[in-house]
């Protein structure tokens, strides 16, 4: 095969960086100055008799990085930098790909992962997608993975859509300082389309094709000591499953009520057997069989909750999933109340995007793996589980909130203009409104009272929640009432919203600034509506209604109490006074440690060295596009 070493496509260089090639072969193909590929112009110097790359990988990379034309390719020369690359500054358009001698299509296709033996072992690719994250935070996460990974596992970090070199250079330096045996690969790419799904698709092309499973890891989720063992055991327990989802737990100090509300989804909702064996992905610590994801066409960008979308598509293909109720990692909560609300709004909106196209997606999916006898029953079971999980953060009281608003406007107008309408008859819709509110509040209260928090009891500081703990978790949930009722409505008329990352850093803030920020972030629609209702139907009004007055006052009290519980967790006294860019680890954090880890089966692991030296990062040691 003849190759012009100064002419390469961006796609080809990305693939080469992820293939397990010998150093001399990699050096032969990567050169410092690349130009527009002759192959694109139809004057290729490469033998085109073979297509050595999986076309699906090419399509995934095209969708993730749509603009590549001119680039510069460089290879780290220092032995300490082998296996660690940085890609950045894409511009132009990407077309075509080059062949690599000695790597056939069969080499790039991975095994099914259904039988794991010494000849066909479990190999994991831990994948971290970062964007403007504090480097120290990501480094701590990488260290936790180094401590538990097996020798042939890899750690792949893709920092994307972030032009602030001060944020990613320290991370690149740390990755470059690690020995090649750790198998840690870092990439920085400035232009990735498709939000997180696009970055994940890029990682799917960059990863070692010999890895059997992908483990998605959020940048703030530190692995617990038993994580690798638990993942391997789960894969062996469910060898034919395409998706295994582990729970998300948190390690911040001083925000117990927020933990309880967020953990409720895993402790109660997903924990139920009905959902457990039909689990959708919730993102971090989702363990995905690589072959299944390739067959699916990669990650879908149809929703900003690409994890849930992927789970629905997998089930539509007849692939199986399982929730594994073992706490193997802990992360950090959003650092501000505004960020917490934004995160929840994104979850609600993205899940409703999935529901909005659910039936069209399901009808286009293959269900050949389901037997004829069980086809209808299985579909109904999966539909019920999907609706249950996708609507976990959603409530349908929005129509009654709008009805309450319209009723109050009509009553106010009638009183101001002294119309001949029977004003007392206008109160009738408010009775319907409060019946709907009572049903919503009662159902959510009952669910939180049933939460025994079984996952909490796996940890060294875990215990069954008291009645007070459950009530406070319910109160936190009431702060998201309006979000769950109204924030998903734009999905119905096709409005697109961007993927907003949850920041893990914060500024130094004063007591006054925290108070003002929290006041602005707190949902206030229901509180204002019910204060207005209470005034209109109060004993001093011509429209006095004891029942409606009592209902309005009760909702006001609940909302004020819920706000107090939230502010107890996100008030000034619980806010870290870190400098800009610092990691918010919380004060006196007590990490979650699984009980009796010695009872778990051990596998070969690599221990990290926290005192590893950090080499100087240089642009000319990177792959530049």
C-alpha positions in Angstrom: 0.0 0.0 0.0 1.3 3.4 -1.0 0.7 6.3 1.4 1.5 10.0 1.1 2.5 10.6 4.7 1.7 14.3 4.6 -1.9 13.7 3.4 -4.5 12.4 5.8 -8.2 12.9 6.6 -9.3 13.9 10.0 -11.4 10.7 10.3 -8.4 8.6 9.6 -6.2 10.2 12.2 -8.9 9.8 14.8 -9.2 6.1 14.0 -5.5 5.6 14.0 -5.2 7.2 17.5 -7.7 4.6 18.8 -6.3 1.5 17.2 -3.8 -0.7 19.2 -1.0 -0.1 16.7 2.8 -0.5 17.1 4.5 2.8 17.8 6.6 2.8 14.6 3.5 2.2 12.5 1.6 5.0 14.2 4.6 7.3 13.8 4.8 6.4 10.1 1.2 7.5 9.4 1.1 10.6 11.6 3.0 13.7 10.4 3.3 17.2 11.8 1.7 19.0 8.9 -1.4 17.6 7.2 -3.2 19.2 4.3 -6.4 18.6 2.4 -6.6 14.9 1.5 -6.0 14.1 -2.2 -8.5 11.3 -1.7 -11.3 13.8 -1.2 -10.3 15.4 -4.5 -10.3 12.1 -6.3 -6.4 12.0 -6.6 -5.7 9.5 -3.9 -2.3 8.0 -3.5 -3.8 5.3 -1.3 -4.7 1.9 -2.6 -8.5 1.8 -2.5 -8.9 -1.9 -3.1 -10.0 -2.5 0.6 -12.3 -0.7 3.0 -10.6 -1.4 6.3 -12.8 0.9 8.4 -16.3 0.2 9.6 -18.6 2.6 7.6 -20.8 3.0 10.6 -17.8 4.5 12.5 -17.2 6.9 9.7 -20.9 8.0 9.8 -20.7 8.4 13.6 -17.6 10.6 13.4 -19.1 12.6 10.5 -22.1 13.4 12.6 -20.0 14.2 15.7 -17.4 16.3 14.0 -19.0 17.8 10.9 -16.2 20.3 10.0 -12.8 19.0 9.2 -10.8 20.2 6.2 -7.3 21.4 7.2 -5.6 20.1 10.2 -2.2 19.5 11.8 -1.2 16.1 13.1 1.4 15.7 15.8 2.5 12.7 17.9 3.8 12.9 21.4 7.5 12.0 21.3 8.2 11.6 25.0 7.7 8.0 26.2 5.6 9.3 29.1 3.2 10.8 26.6 2.5 7.8 24.5 -1.1 7.0 24.2 -2.3 10.4 25.2 -3.5 12.7 22.4 -5.2 16.1 22.1 -7.3 17.0 19.1 -8.5 20.5 18.6 -9.4 23.4 16.2 -11.6 21.7 13.6 -12.7 23.7 10.6 -14.0 22.9 7.1 -15.8 19.7 6.0 -14.9 16.0 6.4 -15.2 13.5 3.6 -13.7 10.1 2.9 -11.3 8.0 4.9 -8.0 6.2 4.4 -7.1 2.5 4.6 -4.7 1.1 7.1 -2.6 -1.9 6.1 -3.1 -4.9 8.2 -6.4 -3.9 9.7 -9.4 -5.6 8.1 -13.1 -5.0 8.7 -13.1 -8.1 10.9 -10.4 -6.5 13.1 -12.6 -3.4 13.7 -15.8 -5.4 14.3 -16.1 -6.4 18.0 -17.2 -9.7 19.5 -20.8 -10.1 20.7 -19.8 -10.1 24.4 -22.1 -13.0 25.2 -19.4 -15.4 26.4 -16.6 -14.1 28.6 -13.6 -16.5 29.0 -9.9 -16.1 29.5 -9.6 -16.0 25.7 -12.5 -13.6 25.4 -12.3 -11.5 28.6 -14.4 -8.6 29.8 -12.6 -5.4 28.7 -14.1 -2.0 29.7 -13.7 1.4 28.1 -14.4 4.0 30.8 -15.6 7.1 28.8 -15.7 10.6 30.3 -17.2 13.5 28.3 -16.1 16.8 29.7 -16.8 20.4 28.8 -15.3 23.3 30.8 -15.1 21.1 33.9 -12.7 22.0 36.7 -9.5 20.0 35.9 -8.9 19.0 39.5 -12.4 17.4 39.7 -11.9 15.3 36.5 -8.4 14.3 37.7 -9.9 12.9 41.0 -12.4 10.9 38.9 -9.6 9.5 36.7 -7.6 8.6 39.7 -10.5 6.7 41.2 -10.8 4.8 37.9 -7.1 4.0 37.8 -7.4 2.5 41.2 -10.0 0.0 40.1 -9.5 -0.7 36.4 -8.1 -3.9 35.1 -4.8 -4.0 33.1 -6.5 -4.1 29.7 -9.3 -1.6 30.4 -9.0 1.9 29.0 -9.9 5.3 30.2 -11.0 7.7 27.4 -11.5 11.4 28.0 -13.1 13.6 25.3 -13.0 17.3 26.3 -15.3 19.0 23.7 -16.7 22.4 22.7 -14.4 24.2 25.2 -11.9 26.8 24.0 -10.6 27.8 27.4 -7.2 26.3 27.5 -6.8 27.0 31.2 -9.6 24.5 31.9 -8.4 21.6 29.8 -4.6 22.0 29.7 -4.1 20.9 33.3 -6.2 17.8 32.5 -4.1 17.1 29.4 -0.9 17.5 31.4 -2.1 15.0 34.0 -3.1 12.4 31.4 0.2 13.0 29.6 2.1 12.3 32.8 0.7 8.8 33.2 2.6 5.8 32.0 1.4 4.1 28.8 0.5 1.0 30.7 -2.4 2.9 32.4 -4.1 3.1 29.0 -5.5 6.6 29.5 -6.3 8.6 26.4 -7.2 12.3 26.3 -8.7 14.3 23.4 -9.6 17.9 23.1 -12.0 18.8 20.3 -13.3 22.3 19.8 -16.3 21.6 17.5 -18.5 18.6 18.2 -22.1 18.6 17.0 -25.0 16.9 18.7 -24.3 17.9 22.3 -23.3 15.0 24.6 -24.6 12.4 22.1 -22.2 13.7 19.5 -19.2 13.5 21.9 -20.2 10.0 22.9 -20.4 8.9 19.3 -16.9 10.4 18.8 -15.7 8.3 21.7 -17.3 5.3 20.2 -15.1 5.7 17.2 -12.0 6.6 19.3 -12.2 3.7 21.7 -10.2 0.5 21.6 -12.3 -1.9 19.4 -11.2 -4.8 21.5 -13.1 -3.5 24.5 -16.3 -5.4 25.0 -18.3 -2.8 27.1 -18.5 1.0 27.4 -18.9 2.5 30.9 -20.2 6.1 30.7 -18.7 8.1 33.6 -19.7 11.7 34.5 -16.7 13.9 35.3 -17.6 14.2 39.0 -18.4 10.5 39.7 -15.6 8.9 41.7 -15.6 5.1 41.5 -15.8 3.2 44.8 -13.2 0.4 45.4 -15.6 -2.4 44.4 -16.8 -0.8 41.2 -14.8 -2.9 38.7 -15.7 -6.1 40.5 -19.4 -5.2 40.6 -19.4 -4.3 36.9 -17.7 -7.6 35.9 -20.0 -9.7 38.1 -23.1 -8.0 36.6 -21.9 -8.6 33.1 -21.3 -12.3 33.9 -24.7 -12.4 35.6 -26.5 -10.9 32.6 -24.3 -11.9 29.7 -26.9 -11.3 27.0 -28.0 -7.9 28.2 -27.1 -4.8 26.2 -27.4 -2.3 29.0 -26.7 -2.5 32.7 -27.5 0.6 34.7 -26.0 1.2 38.2 -27.5 3.8 40.5 -26.3 7.4 40.9 -25.5 8.5 44.5 -24.0 11.7 45.9 -21.2 12.5 48.4 -21.8 16.2 49.2 -22.0 17.1 52.8 -24.9 19.2 54.2 -27.5 18.4 51.5 -29.1 15.3 52.8 -32.6 16.3 51.8 -31.5 16.9 48.2 -29.8 13.5 48.2 -32.9 11.8 49.4 -35.1 13.4 46.7 -32.7 12.5 43.9 -31.9 9.1 45.2 -35.7 8.3 45.4 -35.7 7.5 41.7 -33.2 4.7 42.3 -34.2 3.7 45.8 -37.9 3.3 45.0 -38.9 4.0 41.4 -36.3 2.0 39.4 -35.8 -0.5 42.2 -39.2 -2.0 41.7 -39.0 -5.3 39.8 -41.3 -4.1 37.1 -38.9 -1.4 36.1 -35.7 -3.1 37.2 -35.6 -5.6 34.4 -36.7 -3.0 31.8 -34.4 -0.2 32.9 -33.7 2.8 30.7 -30.2 4.4 31.0 -29.8 7.3 33.4 -26.3 8.3 32.1 -23.4 7.8 34.3 -22.3 4.3 35.2 -24.4 2.8 32.4 -22.5 -0.3 31.2 -23.3 -0.8 27.5 -22.3 -3.7 25.2 -20.3 -2.1 22.4 -21.7 -4.4 19.7 -25.2 -3.6 20.7 -24.6 0.2 20.5 -22.9 -0.2 17.1 -25.9 -2.2 15.8 -28.2 0.5 17.1 -26.3 3.1 15.0 -24.6 4.8 18.0 -26.1 7.4 20.3 -29.2 9.3 19.1 -29.3 13.1 19.3 -33.1 13.2 19.0 -33.3 14.1 22.7 -31.2 16.0 25.1 -31.5 13.0 27.4 -29.7 10.8 25.0 -29.3 8.0 27.7 -33.1 7.5 28.0 -33.5 7.6 24.2 -30.8 5.0 23.8 -32.6 2.7 26.2 -35.9 3.0 24.4 -34.3 2.3 21.0 -32.5 -0.8 22.5 -35.8 -2.2 23.8 -37.4 -1.6 20.5 -34.7 -3.8 18.9 -35.5 -6.6 21.4 -32.3 -6.0 23.4 -32.5 -6.4 27.2 -31.5 -4.2 30.1 -31.2 -4.5 33.8 -30.9 -2.1 36.8 -28.2 -3.3 39.1 -29.0 -2.0 42.6 -25.4 -1.7 43.8 -23.8 1.7 44.7 -20.4 1.7 43.0 -19.7 5.4 42.5 -20.7 8.8 44.0 -20.9 12.2 42.4 -21.5 15.9 43.3 -24.8 17.8 43.3 -25.2 21.0 41.4 -23.4 23.8 43.3 -26.3 26.3 43.2 -30.1 26.1 43.4 -30.3 27.7 39.9 -28.1 24.9 38.5 -30.2 22.3 40.3 -33.4 23.7 38.8 -31.8 23.8 35.3 -30.7 20.2 35.6 -34.2 19.1 36.5 -35.7 21.2 33.7 -33.3 19.4 31.2 -34.3 16.0 32.5 -38.0 16.7 32.2 -37.7 18.3 28.8 -35.5 15.5 27.4 -37.6 12.7 28.7 -40.7 14.3 27.2 -38.9 14.6 23.9 -38.5 10.8 24.0 -42.1 10.4 24.9 -43.2 12.8 22.2 -41.7 10.5 19.5 -42.2 7.3 21.4 -44.8 5.5 19.3 -43.2 6.5 16.0 -39.8 5.2 17.3 -41.4 2.0 18.6 -43.2 1.3 15.3 -40.0 1.7 13.4 -38.0 -0.7 15.6 -37.5 -4.4 15.1 -39.1 -6.7 17.6 -38.1 -9.9 15.9 -36.5 -11.3 19.1 -39.9 -11.4 20.8 -41.9 -14.5 20.4 -45.3 -14.3 18.7 -47.1 -15.5 21.8 -45.4 -12.9 24.0 -45.2 -10.1 21.6 -48.2 -8.1 22.7 -47.7 -8.7 26.4 -44.0 -7.8 26.2 -44.8 -4.6 24.3 -47.4 -3.6 26.9 -45.0 -4.4 29.7 -42.2 -2.3 28.2 -44.5 0.5 27.3 -45.7 0.6 31.0 -42.1 0.6 32.2 -41.0 3.3 29.8 -43.9 5.6 30.7 -43.2 5.0 34.4 -39.5 6.0 34.0 -39.8 8.8 31.5 -42.6 10.5 33.5 -40.9 10.1 36.9 -40.0 13.8 37.0 -43.2 14.9 35.2 -46.6 15.7 36.5 -49.7 16.6 34.5 -51.2 19.3 36.7 -50.1 22.0 34.2 -53.5 22.2 32.6 -55.0 22.9 36.1 -52.4 25.5 36.8 -53.4 27.3 33.6 -57.1 26.8 34.5 -56.5 28.4 37.9 -54.7 31.3 36.3 -57.5 31.9 33.7 -60.2 31.6 36.3 -58.5 34.2 38.5 -58.2 36.5 35.6 -61.8 36.2 34.7 -63.0 36.7 38.3 -60.7 39.7 38.7 -62.0 41.2 35.5 -65.7 40.6 36.5 -65.1 42.3 39.9 -63.3 45.3 38.4 -65.9 45.9 35.7 -69.0 45.0 37.8 -70.4 42.7 35.1 -73.8 40.9 35.4 -72.1 37.5 35.5 -72.8 35.1 38.3 -69.4 35.6 39.9 -69.9 32.8 42.4 -70.4 30.4 39.5 -67.0 31.3 38.3 -65.5 29.7 41.4 -66.5 26.2 40.2 -63.3 25.6 38.1 -61.3 26.3 41.3 -62.9 23.3 43.0 -61.7 21.1 40.1 -58.2 22.7 40.3 -57.9 21.8 44.0 -59.1 18.3 43.6 -56.4 17.7 41.0 -53.8 19.3 43.4 -55.0 17.1 46.2 -54.6 13.9 44.0 -51.1 15.0 43.0 -49.9 15.8 46.5 -51.5 12.7 48.0 -50.0 10.3 45.4 -46.5 11.8 45.7 -46.7 11.8 49.5 -47.7 8.1 49.5 -44.8 7.2 47.2 -42.2 9.0 49.4 -43.6 7.3 52.5 -43.0 3.9 50.7 -39.4 4.7 50.1 -37.3 2.4 52.4 -34.0 3.6 50.7 -32.5 0.1 50.4 -29.5 1.4 48.4 -28.6 3.8 51.3 -28.1 0.8 53.6 -25.3 -0.5 51.4 -23.1 2.3 52.6 -21.1 2.7 55.8 -23.2 5.7 56.8 -26.5 4.5 55.4 -29.6 3.9 57.4 -33.3 3.5 56.7 -34.9 7.0 56.5 -37.0 8.3 59.3 -40.5 9.7 58.9 -39.0 13.2 59.1 -36.4 12.4 56.3 -39.2 11.2 54.0 -41.3 14.2 54.6 -38.4 16.5 53.9 -37.6 14.7 50.7 -41.2 15.1 49.7 -40.9 18.8 50.5 -37.9 19.1 48.2 -39.8 17.4 45.5 -42.6 20.0 45.8 -40.1 22.7 44.7 -40.1 21.1 41.3 -43.9 21.0 41.0 -44.2 23.8 38.5 -41.2 22.5 36.5 -42.7 19.0 36.2 -46.1 20.6 35.2 -45.1 23.2 32.7 -41.5 23.0 31.5 -42.2 20.2 29.0 -45.0 21.9 27.2 -42.7 23.4 24.4 -41.9 19.9 23.3 -45.5 19.6 22.1 -45.0 22.4 19.5 -41.5 21.2 18.5 -39.4 23.8 20.2 -35.7 22.7 20.6 -33.7 23.5 23.7 -29.9 23.2 24.0 -28.1 20.7 26.2 -27.0 22.8 29.2 -24.2 21.3 31.2 -24.4 21.4 35.0 -21.5 23.4 36.3 -19.3 21.9 39.0 -17.6 25.2 40.0 -18.8 28.4 41.6 -17.8 31.9 42.6 -17.2 33.3 46.1 -20.6 34.6 47.1 -21.9 36.7 49.9 -24.9 36.0 52.1 -26.9 38.6 50.2 -26.0 37.3 46.8 -26.9 33.7 47.8 -30.3 34.9 49.1 -31.1 36.9 45.9 -29.9 34.1 43.6 -32.0 31.5 45.5 -35.0 33.8 45.5 -34.7 34.2 41.7 -34.2 30.5 41.1 -37.1 29.3 43.3 -40.3 28.5 41.3 -43.0 31.0 42.4 -45.9 30.5 40.1 -48.0 28.2 42.3 -47.3 30.3 45.4 -48.4 33.5 43.7 -51.6 31.9 42.2 -52.6 30.5 45.6 -51.9 33.7 47.5 -54.2 35.5 44.9 -56.8 32.8 45.3 -56.7 33.0 49.1 -57.3 36.8 48.9 -60.2 36.5 46.5 -62.0 33.9 48.5 -61.0 35.2 52.0 -63.5 35.9 54.7 -63.2 39.6 53.9 -64.2 39.1 50.3 -67.7 39.0 48.7 -66.7 35.6 47.2 -65.8 34.0 50.5 -65.5 30.2 50.3 -64.3 28.4 53.4 -63.2 25.3 51.4 -61.4 27.1 48.7 -59.8 29.5 51.2 -58.6 26.5 53.3 -57.2 24.8 50.2 -55.4 27.9 48.9 -53.8 28.6 52.4 -52.8 24.9 52.7 -51.0 25.0 49.3 -49.3 28.2 50.3 -48.1 26.7 53.5 -46.8 23.6 51.8 -44.9 25.7 49.2 -43.3 28.0 51.9 -42.3 24.9 53.9 -40.9 23.3 50.8 -38.9 26.4 50.0 -37.5 26.5 53.6 -36.3 22.9 53.3 -34.7 23.7 50.0 -33.0 26.8 51.4 -31.8 24.8 54.4 -29.8 22.7 51.9 -28.8 25.5 49.5 -28.5 28.4 51.9 -25.4 30.5 52.6 -24.2 28.3 55.4 -24.0 25.3 53.1 -22.3 27.1 50.2 -18.6 26.5 49.6 -16.5 29.7 49.5 -14.2 28.5 46.8 -12.3 30.6 44.3 -13.5 30.6 40.7 -12.5 27.4 39.0 -12.0 25.5 42.3 -13.7 22.1 42.9 -16.7 22.1 45.2 -16.1 19.0 47.2 -18.3 20.0 50.1 -17.1 20.3 53.7 -16.1 17.3 55.7 -17.3 14.9 53.0 -17.6 11.3 54.2 -17.4 9.1 51.1 -19.7 6.2 50.6 -18.0 2.9 51.2 -19.7 -0.4 50.4 -20.1 -2.8 53.3 -18.1 -6.0 53.3 -16.2 -5.5 50.0 -14.1 -8.5 50.8 -17.1 -10.7 50.0 -16.9 -9.6 46.4 -14.9 -11.6 43.8 -11.6 -9.8 42.9 -10.1 -9.2 39.5 -6.8 -7.9 38.3 -6.5 -4.2 38.9 -4.0 -1.3 38.5 -3.4 1.0 41.4 -2.9 4.6 40.7 0.0 6.7 42.0 -1.3 10.0 43.3 2.2 11.5 43.3 2.7 11.0 39.6 4.7 13.9 38.1 2.9 16.2 35.7 4.8 17.1 32.5 4.5 20.5 30.8 1.8 20.7 28.2 2.9 22.0 24.8 0.7 22.6 21.8 3.3 21.2 19.4 3.0 17.9 21.2 -0.7 17.6 20.4 -2.8 16.6 17.4 -4.0 19.9 16.0 -6.8 20.4 13.5 
